[in-house]
């Protein structure tokens, strides 16, 4: 199992990016979460086997059809043993 942090920039908010990310993660049996960030990017933490994460990262480079991905950053991190893949919301509700 591996853990990666992914930040996706471009037109990725207001285009159901989080919803489709969750659907893709569930289909691949990836655990973690996705959330919008105040800077307009989408932040993802994902855990799965390396080959599954590679498929997921490939999908993140394009996202859903309404999105335009300009840049993606990927960094490894320590396992957090998530039990599901969730959409997270900001505590203020500003970036839902």
N, CA, C and O atoms as a MOPAC input file, in Angstrom:
PM7 MOZYME 1SCF
protein

 N      0.83600 1    -1.18900 1     0.00000 1
 C      0.00000 1     0.00000 1     0.00000 1
 C      0.87800 1     1.24900 1     0.00000 1
 O      1.92800 1     1.29800 1     0.64000 1
 N      0.41400 1     2.24900 1    -0.73500 1
 C      1.11500 1     3.53000 1    -0.78800 1
 C      0.11100 1     4.65700 1    -0.54700 1
 O     -1.09600 1     4.49300 1    -0.72500 1
 N      0.64600 1     5.79300 1    -0.14200 1
 C     -0.15400 1     6.99700 1     0.09000 1
 C      0.44400 1     8.11900 1    -0.74200 1
 O      1.65700 1     8.33100 1    -0.72900 1
 N     -0.41400 1     8.84400 1    -1.47100 1
 C      0.03800 1    10.02100 1    -2.20700 1
 C     -0.88800 1    11.19600 1    -1.91500 1
 O     -2.08800 1    11.03100 1    -1.69800 1
 N     -0.29500 1    12.38200 1    -1.91700 1
 C     -1.03500 1    13.63500 1    -1.85800 1
 C     -1.00800 1    14.21100 1    -3.26600 1
 O      0.04200 1    14.25400 1    -3.90700 1
 N     -2.16200 1    14.65100 1    -3.74000 1
 C     -2.28500 1    15.16100 1    -5.10400 1
 C     -2.95500 1    16.52500 1    -5.05000 1
 O     -3.99300 1    16.68900 1    -4.41000 1
 N     -2.36400 1    17.49500 1    -5.71800 1
 C     -3.00300 1    18.81600 1    -5.86700 1
 C     -3.21500 1    19.04400 1    -7.35400 1
 O     -2.28000 1    18.97200 1    -8.15200 1
 N     -4.46700 1    19.32100 1    -7.71000 1
 C     -4.84100 1    19.51200 1    -9.10000 1
 C     -5.27400 1    20.96500 1    -9.28500 1
 O     -6.14700 1    21.45500 1    -8.56800 1
 N     -4.65700 1    21.65200 1   -10.25100 1
 C     -4.95700 1    23.06100 1   -10.51900 1
 C     -5.49800 1    23.22400 1   -11.93200 1
 O     -5.22700 1    22.41500 1   -12.81900 1
 N     -6.26000 1    24.27900 1   -12.11600 1
 C     -6.87500 1    24.58300 1   -13.40200 1
 C     -8.32800 1    24.95200 1   -13.16500 1
 O     -8.65600 1    25.57000 1   -12.15200 1
 N     -9.19000 1    24.58400 1   -14.07900 1
 C    -10.63000 1    24.75800 1   -13.86400 1
 C    -11.12100 1    23.45200 1   -13.26300 1
 O    -11.55600 1    22.54400 1   -13.97100 1
 N    -11.03800 1    23.38000 1   -11.92800 1
 C    -11.33400 1    22.13200 1   -11.22400 1
 C    -12.35200 1    22.31500 1   -10.09600 1
 O    -12.69600 1    21.35100 1    -9.41100 1
 N    -12.83000 1    23.53000 1    -9.90300 1
 C    -13.92000 1    23.76200 1    -8.95700 1
 C    -15.13200 1    24.23600 1    -9.73600 1
 O    -15.01400 1    24.98000 1   -10.71000 1
 N    -16.30700 1    23.79000 1    -9.28700 1
 C    -17.54800 1    24.14400 1    -9.97700 1
 C    -17.81700 1    23.27900 1   -11.18700 1
 O    -18.68400 1    23.60400 1   -11.99900 1
 N    -17.08700 1    22.17600 1   -11.32500 1
 C    -17.26100 1    21.26400 1   -12.47300 1
 C    -17.45200 1    19.81300 1   -12.00600 1
 O    -17.23500 1    18.87200 1   -12.76900 1
 N    -17.86300 1    19.65000 1   -10.74000 1
 C    -18.10300 1    18.32400 1   -10.13600 1
 C    -16.83900 1    17.47300 1   -10.05100 1
 O    -16.91800 1    16.24500 1   -10.06800 1
 N    -15.68400 1    18.11000 1    -9.96200 1
 C    -14.43000 1    17.36700 1    -9.88900 1
 C    -14.40700 1    16.44600 1    -8.67500 1
 O    -14.00200 1    15.28900 1    -8.78400 1
 N    -14.84100 1    16.95200 1    -7.51200 1
 C    -14.80600 1    16.12400 1    -6.29500 1
 C    -15.74200 1    14.92300 1    -6.43300 1
 O    -15.38200 1    13.80700 1    -6.05900 1
 N    -16.92700 1    15.14900 1    -6.96300 1
 C    -17.89300 1    14.05800 1    -7.13600 1
 C    -17.32500 1    12.95600 1    -8.03000 1
 O    -17.38300 1    11.77800 1    -7.67700 1
 N    -16.78400 1    13.32900 1    -9.17100 1
 C    -16.24600 1    12.32900 1   -10.09800 1
 C    -14.95500 1    11.69500 1    -9.56300 1
 O    -14.65600 1    10.54000 1    -9.86600 1
 N    -14.20000 1    12.44900 1    -8.77500 1
 C    -13.01000 1    11.87800 1    -8.13900 1
 C    -13.42200 1    10.78200 1    -7.16600 1
 O    -12.81000 1     9.71400 1    -7.12800 1
 N    -14.45400 1    11.04600 1    -6.38500 1
 C    -14.94300 1    10.03400 1    -5.45000 1
 C    -15.45200 1     8.79900 1    -6.19200 1
 O    -15.18000 1     7.67100 1    -5.77900 1
 N    -16.18400 1     9.00500 1    -7.27800 1
 C    -16.68100 1     7.86800 1    -8.06300 1
 C    -15.52800 1     7.03300 1    -8.62300 1
 O    -15.57600 1     5.80400 1    -8.58300 1
 N    -14.49200 1     7.69500 1    -9.14300 1
 C    -13.33400 1     6.98300 1    -9.69700 1
 C    -12.59400 1     6.24400 1    -8.58600 1
 O    -12.21000 1     5.08700 1    -8.75700 1
 N    -12.39400 1     6.90500 1    -7.45600 1
 C    -11.70600 1     6.27400 1    -6.33000 1
 C    -12.48100 1     5.04900 1    -5.83500 1
 O    -11.88500 1     4.00800 1    -5.55800 1
 N    -13.78100 1     5.16900 1    -5.72600 1
 C    -14.59600 1     4.03800 1    -5.28600 1
 C    -14.50200 1     2.88300 1    -6.27800 1
 O    -14.41200 1     1.72400 1    -5.87300 1
 N    -14.52300 1     3.18800 1    -7.56100 1
 C    -14.43400 1     2.15000 1    -8.59200 1
 C    -13.10300 1     1.40300 1    -8.51500 1
 O    -13.03400 1     0.20300 1    -8.78000 1
 N    -12.03700 1     2.13900 1    -8.14500 1
 C    -10.70500 1     1.53300 1    -8.04500 1
 C    -10.39800 1     1.01700 1    -6.63400 1
 O     -9.32000 1     0.47800 1    -6.38500 1
 N    -11.35500 1     1.18800 1    -5.71800 1
 C    -11.18700 1     0.77100 1    -4.32100 1
 C    -10.04500 1     1.52200 1    -3.62500 1
 O     -9.28800 1     0.95100 1    -2.83900 1
 N     -9.94600 1     2.81200 1    -3.93700 1
 C     -8.95900 1     3.69600 1    -3.31400 1
 C     -9.58800 1     4.30900 1    -2.07000 1
 O    -10.77800 1     4.62400 1    -2.05600 1
 N     -8.79600 1     4.47300 1    -1.04400 1
 C     -9.24100 1     5.10100 1     0.20500 1
 C     -8.57900 1     6.46500 1     0.33100 1
 O     -7.45600 1     6.66500 1    -0.13100 1
 N     -9.28800 1     7.41100 1     0.96800 1
 C     -8.73100 1     8.74100 1     1.17800 1
 C     -9.80800 1     9.79500 1     1.16100 1
 O    -10.91600 1     9.57100 1     1.64800 1
 N     -9.48100 1    10.96100 1     0.59600 1
 C    -10.46600 1    12.04600 1     0.51400 1
 C    -10.07600 1    13.04000 1    -0.57300 1
 O     -8.95200 1    13.04200 1    -1.07400 1
 N    -11.04400 1    13.88200 1    -0.91900 1
 C    -10.85700 1    14.96800 1    -1.87300 1
 C    -11.52000 1    16.21200 1    -1.28700 1
 O    -12.56600 1    16.12300 1    -0.64500 1
 N    -10.90500 1    17.36700 1    -1.51400 1
 C    -11.50100 1    18.61300 1    -1.03600 1
 C    -11.05300 1    19.79200 1    -1.90000 1
 O     -9.96900 1    19.78100 1    -2.48500 1
 N    -11.91200 1    20.80500 1    -1.96500 1
 C    -11.55800 1    22.05700 1    -2.62600 1
 C    -10.66700 1    22.86200 1    -1.69500 1
 O    -10.81700 1    22.80100 1    -0.47500 1
 N     -9.73500 1    23.62100 1    -2.27500 1
 C     -8.87300 1    24.50500 1    -1.51100 1
 C     -9.20600 1    25.95700 1    -1.86200 1
 O     -9.66600 1    26.23100 1    -2.97100 1
 N     -8.97800 1    26.88800 1    -0.93300 1
 C     -9.29300 1    28.29900 1    -1.17600 1
 C     -8.59700 1    28.90000 1    -2.39500 1
 O     -9.08900 1    29.87400 1    -2.96400 1
 N     -7.45200 1    28.33100 1    -2.80900 1
 C     -6.72900 1    28.86800 1    -3.96400 1
 C     -7.31500 1    28.40700 1    -5.30500 1
 O     -6.76900 1    28.73000 1    -6.36000 1
 N     -8.42000 1    27.65600 1    -5.26900 1
 C     -9.06600 1    27.19900 1    -6.50100 1
 C     -8.63900 1    25.81100 1    -6.94600 1
 O     -9.16200 1    25.28900 1    -7.93100 1
 N     -7.69000 1    25.20100 1    -6.23100 1
 C     -7.23800 1    23.85600 1    -6.57900 1
 C     -8.08800 1    22.80600 1    -5.86500 1
 O     -8.92000 1    23.12600 1    -5.01600 1
 N     -7.85900 1    21.56300 1    -6.22700 1
 C     -8.46800 1    20.42500 1    -5.54500 1
 C     -7.34000 1    19.61300 1    -4.92900 1
 O     -6.33200 1    19.34000 1    -5.58100 1
 N     -7.51400 1    19.22900 1    -3.67100 1
 C     -6.50900 1    18.46500 1    -2.93400 1
 C     -7.04700 1    17.07000 1    -2.66400 1
 O     -8.18900 1    16.90600 1    -2.23400 1
 N     -6.21000 1    16.06000 1    -2.92000 1
 C     -6.60900 1    14.66200 1    -2.76600 1
 C     -5.54000 1    13.93500 1    -1.95500 1
 O     -4.34500 1    14.13400 1    -2.16900 1
 N     -5.97300 1    13.10400 1    -1.03500 1
 C     -5.08900 1    12.12300 1    -0.40600 1
 C     -5.64500 1    10.76000 1    -0.78000 1
 O     -6.83800 1    10.50200 1    -0.61800 1
 N     -4.77500 1     9.88300 1    -1.28400 1
 C     -5.22900 1     8.59200 1    -1.79600 1
 C     -4.29900 1     7.47500 1    -1.34700 1
 O     -3.07900 1     7.63600 1    -1.31400 1
 N     -4.90300 1     6.32700 1    -0.99800 1
 C     -4.14300 1     5.15600 1    -0.58800 1
 C     -4.62800 1     3.92900 1    -1.33600 1
 O     -5.82500 1     3.64800 1    -1.39400 1
 N     -3.66900 1     3.19600 1    -1.91300 1
 C     -3.96200 1     1.95400 1    -2.64000 1
 C     -2.63300 1     1.33600 1    -3.04800 1
 O     -1.56600 1     1.86100 1    -2.73100 1
 N     -2.71200 1     0.22600 1    -3.74800 1
 C     -1.51300 1    -0.36900 1    -4.32000 1
 C     -0.97900 1     0.56300 1    -5.40800 1
 O     -1.73500 1     1.33000 1    -6.00400 1
 N      0.31700 1     0.49100 1    -5.65800 1
 C      0.97500 1     1.43200 1    -6.57900 1
 C      0.35300 1     1.42900 1    -7.97700 1
 O      0.15100 1     2.49700 1    -8.55400 1
 N      0.04500 1     0.25600 1    -8.53300 1
 C     -0.51700 1     0.20700 1    -9.88500 1
 C     -1.90500 1     0.84300 1    -9.94600 1
 O     -2.26800 1     1.44400 1   -10.95700 1
 N     -2.67100 1     0.71700 1    -8.88200 1
 C     -3.99700 1     1.34200 1    -8.82300 1
 C     -3.83700 1     2.86200 1    -8.72000 1
 O     -4.55000 1     3.61100 1    -9.38800 1
 N     -2.90600 1     3.30900 1    -7.88800 1
 C     -2.66400 1     4.75000 1    -7.76700 1
 C     -2.21700 1     5.34800 1    -9.09300 1
 O     -2.59000 1     6.47600 1    -9.41600 1
 N     -1.43100 1     4.61700 1    -9.86100 1
 C     -1.00200 1     5.11300 1   -11.17200 1
 C     -2.20300 1     5.34300 1   -12.08500 1
 O     -2.25300 1     6.34800 1   -12.79500 1
 N     -3.16600 1     4.43000 1   -12.07600 1
 C     -4.38700 1     4.59700 1   -12.87600 1
 C     -5.17100 1     5.82500 1   -12.40900 1
 O     -5.68000 1     6.59700 1   -13.22200 1
 N     -5.25700 1     5.99000 1   -11.09700 1
 C     -5.98600 1     7.11700 1   -10.51800 1
 C     -5.31700 1     8.44400 1   -10.87200 1
 O     -5.99100 1     9.40400 1   -11.24400 1
 N     -4.00000 1     8.49400 1   -10.75600 1
 C     -3.26200 1     9.71500 1   -11.09500 1
 C     -3.44200 1    10.05300 1   -12.57000 1
 O     -3.59900 1    11.22100 1   -12.92300 1
 N     -3.42000 1     9.04600 1   -13.42700 1
 C     -3.66900 1     9.27300 1   -14.85800 1
 C     -5.03400 1     9.92500 1   -15.06100 1
 O     -5.16600 1    10.86500 1   -15.84400 1
 N     -6.04900 1     9.42500 1   -14.35700 1
 C     -7.38300 1    10.01200 1   -14.47000 1
 C     -7.37100 1    11.45700 1   -13.96500 1
 O     -7.97800 1    12.32800 1   -14.58700 1
 N     -6.68700 1    11.72300 1   -12.84200 1
 C     -6.63300 1    13.06700 1   -12.26700 1
 C     -5.99000 1    14.07600 1   -13.21100 1
 O     -6.27200 1    15.27000 1   -13.11600 1
 N     -5.13900 1    13.62400 1   -14.11200 1
 C     -4.49300 1    14.52500 1   -15.05800 1
 C     -5.48000 1    15.09100 1   -16.07700 1
 O     -5.16800 1    16.05000 1   -16.78400 1
 N     -6.66300 1    14.49800 1   -16.14900 1
 C     -7.69300 1    14.97300 1   -17.07700 1
 C     -8.97500 1    15.34300 1   -16.33800 1
 O     -9.61500 1    16.34100 1   -16.66800 1
 N     -9.35300 1    14.54400 1   -15.34000 1
 C    -10.56400 1    14.79400 1   -14.56800 1
 C    -11.81700 1    14.60400 1   -15.39800 1
 O    -11.76400 1    14.02900 1   -16.48500 1
 N    -12.94700 1    15.08700 1   -14.89100 1
 C    -14.20400 1    14.96900 1   -15.63000 1
 C    -14.19300 1    15.86400 1   -16.87500 1
 O    -13.34700 1    16.74900 1   -17.00700 1
 N    -15.12300 1    15.62700 1   -17.76400 1
 C    -15.11500 1    16.31600 1   -19.06000 1
 C    -15.22600 1    17.83400 1   -18.94900 1
 O    -14.70200 1    18.54400 1   -19.80700 1
 N    -15.89400 1    18.35200 1   -17.91600 1
 C    -16.05700 1    19.80500 1   -17.77800 1
 C    -14.82200 1    20.48400 1   -17.17700 1
 O    -14.73200 1    21.71200 1   -17.18500 1
 N    -13.88500 1    19.71300 1   -16.66500 1
 C    -12.69300 1    20.27300 1   -16.02900 1
 C    -11.60600 1    20.56400 1   -17.05900 1
 O    -11.58500 1    20.00000 1   -18.15200 1
 N    -10.70500 1    21.46500 1   -16.67000 1
 C     -9.47600 1    21.68400 1   -17.43600 1
 C     -8.31400 1    21.64500 1   -16.44600 1
 O     -8.12700 1    22.57000 1   -15.65500 1
 N     -7.54700 1    20.57900 1   -16.50000 1
 C     -6.41500 1    20.41900 1   -15.59000 1
 C     -5.19400 1    21.07300 1   -16.22300 1
 O     -4.76200 1    20.69100 1   -17.31100 1
 N     -4.64200 1    22.06800 1   -15.52500 1
 C     -3.44700 1    22.77000 1   -15.99900 1
 C     -2.18100 1    22.21800 1   -15.36200 1
 O     -1.11500 1    22.22000 1   -15.97700 1
 N     -2.30400 1    21.74500 1   -14.12400 1
 C     -1.10900 1    21.30400 1   -13.38700 1
 C     -1.52000 1    20.29800 1   -12.32500 1
 O     -2.59200 1    20.40600 1   -11.72900 1
 N     -0.65600 1    19.32500 1   -12.09800 1
 C     -0.88800 1    18.33800 1   -11.04600 1
 C      0.42100 1    18.12100 1   -10.29100 1
 O      1.47500 1    17.93900 1   -10.89900 1
 N      0.34400 1    18.14000 1    -8.97400 1
 C      1.50000 1    17.88900 1    -8.11200 1
 C      1.22200 1    16.61700 1    -7.32000 1
 O      0.13300 1    16.44500 1    -6.77300 1
 N      2.20000 1    15.73800 1    -7.26100 1
 C      2.04900 1    14.47400 1    -6.55500 1
 C      3.21000 1    14.32700 1    -5.58400 1
 O      4.36900 1    14.50100 1    -5.96200 1
 N      2.90100 1    14.00700 1    -4.34000 1
 C      3.96700 1    13.75800 1    -3.36800 1
 C      3.59300 1    12.57100 1    -2.49500 1
 O      2.44400 1    12.44200 1    -2.07200 1
 N      4.57300 1    11.69400 1    -2.22200 1
 C      4.30500 1    10.55600 1    -1.34400 1
 C      4.17100 1    11.02000 1     0.10200 1
 O      4.68100 1    12.07400 1     0.47900 1
 N      3.48600 1    10.22600 1     0.89300 1
 C      3.30700 1    10.53300 1     2.30900 1
 C      3.16800 1     9.20600 1     3.05200 1
 O      3.14400 1     8.14200 1     2.43300 1
 N      3.07900 1     9.27200 1     4.36100 1
 C      2.92900 1     8.05500 1     5.14800 1
 C      1.48000 1     7.57500 1     5.11100 1
 O      0.55400 1     8.37700 1     4.98000 1
 N      1.29400 1     6.27000 1     5.22700 1
 C     -0.05200 1     5.69300 1     5.23000 1
 C     -0.85400 1     6.21700 1     6.41000 1
 O     -0.33700 1     6.35700 1     7.51800 1
 N     -2.12200 1     6.50200 1     6.15500 1
 C     -3.02000 1     6.96000 1     7.21200 1
 C     -4.15000 1     5.95800 1     7.43200 1
 O     -4.97000 1     6.13100 1     8.33400 1
 N     -4.19300 1     4.91700 1     6.61200 1
 C     -5.17200 1     3.83500 1     6.75900 1
 C     -6.62100 1     4.32600 1     6.76100 1
 O     -7.39400 1     4.00800 1     7.66500 1
 N     -6.97200 1     5.09700 1     5.74600 1
 C     -8.35300 1     5.54400 1     5.59100 1
 C     -9.26200 1     4.33100 1     5.40700 1
 O     -8.83000 1     3.29800 1     4.89600 1
 N    -10.51000 1     4.45900 1     5.82100 1
 C    -11.44900 1     3.34600 1     5.68900 1
 C    -12.39100 1     3.51200 1     4.49900 1
 O    -13.09300 1     2.57000 1     4.13100 1
 N    -12.41100 1     4.69500 1     3.89900 1
 C    -13.29000 1     4.96700 1     2.75400 1
 C    -12.68800 1     6.12700 1     1.96800 1
 O    -11.63600 1     6.65200 1     2.33100 1
 N    -13.35900 1     6.52200 1     0.89400 1
 C    -12.95100 1     7.71500 1     0.14500 1
 C    -14.08300 1     8.71800 1     0.25200 1
 O    -15.20700 1     8.44400 1    -0.17000 1
 N    -13.78600 1     9.88500 1     0.82000 1
 C    -14.81900 1    10.86700 1     1.13800 1
 C    -14.56400 1    12.21100 1     0.48000 1
 O    -13.43500 1    12.55200 1     0.12900 1
 N    -15.63100 1    12.95500 1     0.32400 1
 C    -15.53600 1    14.36500 1    -0.04700 1
 C    -15.52000 1    15.14600 1     1.25600 1
 O    -16.42500 1    15.00800 1     2.07900 1
 N    -14.50200 1    15.95700 1     1.44200 1
 C    -14.41400 1    16.78700 1     2.64600 1
 C    -14.77100 1    18.21900 1     2.29100 1
 O    -14.53100 1    18.68100 1     1.17600 1
 N    -15.34300 1    18.90300 1     3.25300 1
 C    -15.78100 1    20.28000 1     3.08700 1
 C    -15.04600 1    21.16000 1     4.07100 1
 O    -14.64800 1    20.70100 1     5.14200 1
 N    -14.86000 1    22.43700 1     3.71600 1
 C    -14.18700 1    23.36300 1     4.61400 1
 C    -15.07200 1    23.61800 1     5.83300 1
 O    -16.29400 1    23.49900 1     5.75300 1
 N    -14.46600 1    23.96300 1     6.93500 1
 C    -15.22800 1    24.20600 1     8.15700 1
 C    -16.13500 1    25.42800 1     8.01000 1
 O    -17.16800 1    25.50700 1     8.67600 1
 N    -15.77300 1    26.36600 1     7.16300 1
 C    -16.61000 1    27.54500 1     6.94200 1
 C    -17.67500 1    27.30400 1     5.86900 1
 O    -18.60100 1    28.10200 1     5.72600 1
 N    -17.54900 1    26.21800 1     5.12500 1
 C    -18.49800 1    25.95200 1     4.06700 1
 C    -18.29200 1    26.81400 1     2.82800 1
 O    -19.14200 1    26.83800 1     1.93800 1
 N    -17.15500 1    27.52800 1     2.76600 1
 C    -16.92100 1    28.44400 1     1.64900 1
 C    -16.46700 1    27.74300 1     0.37700 1
 O    -16.63000 1    28.28100 1    -0.71900 1
 N    -15.91000 1    26.57000 1     0.50800 1
 C    -15.31800 1    25.90400 1    -0.66600 1
 C    -15.95600 1    24.56100 1    -0.91800 1
 O    -15.25900 1    23.59900 1    -1.23900 1
 N    -17.26300 1    24.47300 1    -0.78100 1
 C    -17.99300 1    23.23200 1    -0.99500 1
 C    -18.29700 1    22.98900 1    -2.45000 1
 O    -18.91100 1    21.97900 1    -2.79200 1

